[in-house]
Amino acid sequence: MAGKWQLKDHEAERAMFSRRLVVAAVFVLLLFAALIMKLVILQVSQYDYFSARSDGNRLHSQYVPPARGLIFDNRGKLLADNQPIFNLTIVREQVEDLEVTLDYLDTLIDLSDDEREQFANRLRRNRVPFSSVPLRYVLSDAEKSRVAVNSYKLPGVAIEPQFVRQYPLAELTAHSIGYVSEINRTELDSLDDEERENYGGTNHIGKTGIERTYEDLLHGTVGYEIVEKNNRGQVMRRLDRTDPIAGKNISLYLDSQLQIAAEAALGDFRGAVVAIDPNTGGILAMVSKPGFDPNLFVTGISSKNYGVLVTDNINTPLFDRSTNPYPPGSTVKPFLGLGGLHHELVDYEFTIEDPGYFRLPGVSYRWGDYTLRTAIGGGHGHTDLQKAIYQSCDTFFYDLGNRMGIDTMHGFMSQFGFGQNFAVDINYARTGVLPSRDWKRATRGEPWYPGDTINSSIGQGYMWATPLQLATAASIMANKGKVIQPRMLKAVDGVPYEPVINDPVADVVVNDPDYWRYIEESMSMVVHRAYNDVFREYGTAYEAIAMADREMPYKMAGKSGSAQVVGISQEIMQSEDINVSDLNKDHALFISYAPAENLSIKPQIAIAVFVENGEHGSSVAGPIAKAVTDAYLLDILQIDFAALNSGGDELLSLVDE
Amino acid sequence: MNSQDFLRQSDGLDSKTRYHKTIWRTIHTDPPLLVGVSLLCGFGLFVLFSASGGDVPVVQRQALTMVVGLVVMFIVAQFNVHFFRQWAPTLYAAGLGLLALVLVVGVEANGAKSWLDLPGLPSFQPSELMKFVVPMQMAWYLASRPLPPRFKHLFWSAVMILVPAGLIIVQNDTGTAIMVTMSGIFVVLLAGIRWRIVIAGFIALLLASPAWYIFLAQEHQKNRILTFWDPYRDPTGAGYNIIQSQIAIGSGGIYGKGYGEGAQSHLDFIPESNTDFILAVLAEEFGLLGILFLILMYLFVLIRGSYIAYAANDMFSRLLAGSITLTFFFYVFVNMAMVSGLLPVIGLPLPLMSRGGTSVVTLFIGFGLLMSIQTHGRSKSI
């Protein structure tokens, strides 16, 4: 030990150590300097960049969806409401194993395969990271509490309140009001950038009916919120907010009481009823039956429920019968008759001798009279225009149509909206067909034959019209030619709405205004001309309407019609031995307006009734029109006809208001 | 070995100062070091309070750890440094024995099998002990030999450093192995190893590093190095920590966002914000000025440590004090460089700032040794 110590030079070693200490100190200072330089780069030179990055990390702009505007009927009853529901939502990024989470949720709230598939579809859509995706809309209270109690086992799963559409009348307004449903890819793609921005927070969009037509009014303007989110995407606080602007509340001309009455009047039939106020053009009722529950679509209809709706080939509940065309049959006769008067092809004295059929000169084919499917046979005999209308004499109109020619017929009938959509805000309504030479050449590549005119003159052949068009034509008739185009929207946020019509339809003008009175009288006879001793001189709908209600306080102008579905000979139709399938029976139609022939009050309601396979226009569709008219004039407007007829002028002014 | 008390009485200082010195001497405490360490502890708790989101129990536990550390420091300081010198070889042998024992009956935690759970003792990490036992052993070995050390002595020094380091690497605790190795290397460097050997060794290390990278490095180590060069190659995975940490530091600017206002940390964007990455919290809330203040406090402790090494009476004390001080610096620098993106991420805490248990106590044992060196058998003093 001592020997080793002798070898050491303590002073030299100490000096050496001190030098090393100095070198170490220099290193320490150099390294600290490097560190400080790096910090200066980060905190001074790159401060702006990192500051922005920090804000970008935590600050998120999120959409605040606007409340959708409510839809009211003409007397303030709600047709489309917003109701709070509780959705089960999942933030994908916060779930460790989605399958495990879904399996566990299944034990709590019974997830169907369908729901899982829909959820997977929603996940696949482009979406903002850390956004919540609905797994199930509408949780019951019991389900809500089961999920809430176990929420600690379910990171990323949340219960979120949301307002969704609710349609109180459900099936009754399925077609006319339509429905909203989850917005889809195609719809998003069809929006421009500004609109897409506006739909940033919106799950739903109007798909059909009014909901679609007035989507722009109802949707509103999206709001924004700047929120601070933590690393897990949870919102920690709200920093700024631009409130959304709620969609506008709209009021329709639709009267829910009348809508209910019309639906009830159709009974078990499939069909449609459209009712228009001729004074305003307002659509008072528009029913297509059977309907479906539009509420199912709002929160995503299950494929099982949807399957039921689309595979029902007979009832086709999704098909809107009120805006799709059918052969109008004899309901066109009053308009054609008016055209005959206007073009001086007939006058009040003109008559034909009806043998029960019509024959073109030099052609052996006989056009039979469809209205005469009775065992009696024969024709109407001595027939003028008035009788031709109230008895619905085909032969008279074959002759008139033949002499009028298709060009004149097309020109005159189109003024009543046939072949066109006069409706201001039902752009999805079909236009039907008012045939012409050009139309046939364009669509069939064939020339127009004289026989085509004969068929058209009783509303068959190529002629097709929607119940909405028929009601429109009836309302023009009720207005004596003044055209007020039909419309749904009455007011926006309580302010009466006057639509901008770029290309207004001209009024129908005839040579002698007395023609209007004459046709009205004829149509009134359809309903009111009673049986008498003369052969076939009663109104076709007398038995079903005026005779069925002898107390009827007002007069109604109407016209029945039947539209052939398939060509079945009269022998077979009348045969007792052969049962014609219900689906092959004629469609029954009826148009009407009321009150008619009343000097104290103008017509208040024009109606078209369509009954699928209803067979008889006068006895099946007629009473439906009567019931709807009763409901409107007597129950809703509560017009006191007894007082009116005794000359109460003040009452008249009340009604006009 | 022999008391210098008689010499001190004649150094001509006035009685008041002498009285104070006597007090501190008697309780074997170095006031400047105590002040520096206490300031750091206080600042550390202050920052931790914000980093933990105002979690009082966390701060209390850390404060308790620091009090335990201070007590341990006082106890260590009571022993004369020569006591450690005498016992150094024994401690070293015992340390190796415990490291070997860990391999057999060790308990695993956080991926490293480094804990020893002996009956009758609280569980502890023998590798942690080696942080001061290795420099002690090296100081003992080299102090009694002619300096600068001869090649033969350097060889045995290397063996004495690498055997425990190797045992710790086998435990899968690379961070501690690096610290233990560095604490030994610092002794060798201070003992006057020739520069050409140092440079040769450095070059050899550089040349060997590709081979290490290709053949020896584990997947996560390779990842860390790749991430260091380009954090954005995997911004949500391996690069996430360093990217978020740089955002926090950079967005702090010169003056910081204010105490408790660090959005990055309070919204949990910084992982490990209480431990390894606590500097990011400090940088975000107190800015560049806050970090400079912290560096100044560290510098104060480092300067005092260097002075104790410089003024020590014998070569064992000098080497030990120098190594402890440089190891402390190494800790501070590596953590700060890693958090600011100057070095790859190595899981090392920031001394006296990061939350943690055993490593804090180890640090205080180091300060206790410094105080022991300063207050025992000293002829001259400030």
Interface residues (C-beta under 8 A of the other chain):
Chain A: K4 W5 L7 K8 H10 E13 R14 M16 F17 S18 R20 L21 A24 A25 V28 L31 F32 A34 L35 I36 K38 L39 V40 L42 Q43 V44 Q46 Y47 Y49 F50 S51 R53 S54 N57 R58 E228 K229 N230 N231 R232 M236
Chain B: S144 R145 P146 L147 P148 L189 L190 A191 G192 Q244 Q246 I247 A248 I249 G250 S251 G252 G253 I254 A263 Q264 L267 D268 F269 A283 G287 L288 I291 L292 I295 L299 L302 S306 A309 Y310 M315 R318 L319 G322 L326 F329 F333 M336 A337 S340 G341 L342
